Amino acid sequence: MHLSEILNHLGEDRDRYFDAVAPPIIQTSNFAFRTLDEFRHAISDELESHIYSRGNNPTVEILRKKLAALEGAEDALVFSSGAGAISTAVIGNVKSGDHVVCVQNPYSWTKTLLMKLLPRFGVTHTFVDGTDTAAIEAAVQPNTVLLYLESPNSLTFELQDLEACVAIAKKHGLVSCIDNSYASPIYQQPIKLGVDIVLHSGTKYLNGHSDVVFGLLASNKAMIKKLFDLEFMTLGGILGPHDAWLVLRGLRTLPLRVQRSHESALLIAQRLEAHPAVQKVNHPFLPSFPQYELAKKQMTGAGGLFSVYFNADRIEQMEAFFHSLQRFLLAVSWGGHESLVLPSAAFYKIPGLPDSPLPWNLVRFYIGLEEVEWLWEDLERGMRVF
Ligand SMILES: *Cc1c(COP(=O)(O)O)cnc(C)c1O
């Protein structure tokens, strides 16, 4: 299906809604039935019917259809956060005594789920270096049921070879899932490579305007139905119709936004790589990136993120750099219109907490939709402190 078909028509059913061009916000918790038979029919398939908005809601359903198609999946569920989608996917596929193989340094709350929450229910895990396919297979135990990927991964953007990971999962009968937030469905479609479940923090590129927190889980119909009937309905972390509508609005420009970020980020990364204040740049589409060939094989772009090690002798120099920036915002998250810096130095010197294991001269950049020369001026000014 064409991207334009998905973004402009799919799921919109305009003749039911006064031929409105913008979809309606069906702001209701409840739906009424004319007959008992209609009621019974709906109860027999709550995922496809409209009974109560914890299950399904027409505005949310339009979003689900578009997102499933964007990932090349049969169906999708949306959640009130990316963490909600991740925890549902993991909890829904393990039981006491099971083991999970997970790429090392996944998103921080995914790590917490595996390290702190699941052990309480007898589920164990092994973190592996995702760049080493042999290490992934070697970590599989007789009780392993789930392979959890995140590619690109963490602040340094290491990749996993997705085709090789799918082969390992199939050979050992594991459910494979991937956090595809960093790549976006525009640049990487893991379901086409055979991955079972694709997860997103939709807060980032999919909504793209830094005003909604939401999550996506895309998979085949059987997996979606299984997760809907139990984990989705019992854990209840749903997306409301008004937020779903905001995401639908944001989604219309997804390819434009992601491409613009990709182009600007690549240009800034190239300039930084040549700058004397910079020690190293991690960007999957720079030829200096160790997995550059793999990046080109399984992704068609990298979006707006990369990271940089600066040539700094003292953490105070990094502090001076961040304080001199006037156009980049100092913040977590990413995927919106605004460019951001996330310093690992922010995770140092916090009373009561250990310093981050990451070096303090490492900075993650997110390049938004601003004019690239306007951003570069800010960086050049900032880098005078080095
Ligand atoms: C932000 C993020 C999450 C968590 O998503 P929320 O929407 O904040 O719950 C998960 N994975 C990655 C890669 C993220 O960047």
The ligand as an SDF file (V2000), in Angstrom:
LIG
                    3D

 15 15  0  0  0  0  0  0  0  0999 V2000
   11.0530    7.1830   24.8710 C   0  0  0  0  0  0  0  0  0  0  0  0
   11.3830    5.7630   24.5550 C   0  0  0  0  0  0  0  0  0  0  0  0
   10.6380    4.7050   25.0950 C   0  0  0  0  0  0  0  0  0  0  0  0
    9.5410    4.9120   26.1070 C   0  0  0  0  0  0  0  0  0  0  0  0
    8.4170    5.4870   25.5300 O   0  0  0  0  0  0  0  0  0  0  0  0
    7.4010    6.4200   26.3560 P   0  0  0  0  0  0  0  0  0  0  0  0
    6.4540    6.8620   25.3010 O   0  0  0  0  0  0  0  0  0  0  0  0
    8.1970    7.5040   26.9720 O   0  0  0  0  0  0  0  0  0  0  0  0
    6.7710    5.5450   27.3940 O   0  0  0  0  0  0  0  0  0  0  0  0
   10.9450    3.4160   24.6780 C   0  0  0  0  0  0  0  0  0  0  0  0
   11.9400    3.1760   23.8130 N   0  0  0  0  0  0  0  0  0  0  0  0
   12.6830    4.1570   23.2850 C   0  0  0  0  0  0  0  0  0  0  0  0
   13.7660    3.8140   22.3240 C   0  0  0  0  0  0  0  0  0  0  0  0
   12.4240    5.4860   23.6420 C   0  0  0  0  0  0  0  0  0  0  0  0
   13.1880    6.4540   23.1340 O   0  0  0  0  0  0  0  0  0  0  0  0
  1  2  1  0
  2  3  1  0
  2 14  2  0
  3  4  1  0
  3 10  2  0
  4  5  1  0
  5  6  1  0
  6  7  2  0
  6  8  1  0
  6  9  1  0
 10 11  1  0
 11 12  2  0
 12 13  1  0
 12 14  1  0
 14 15  1  0
M  END
$$$$
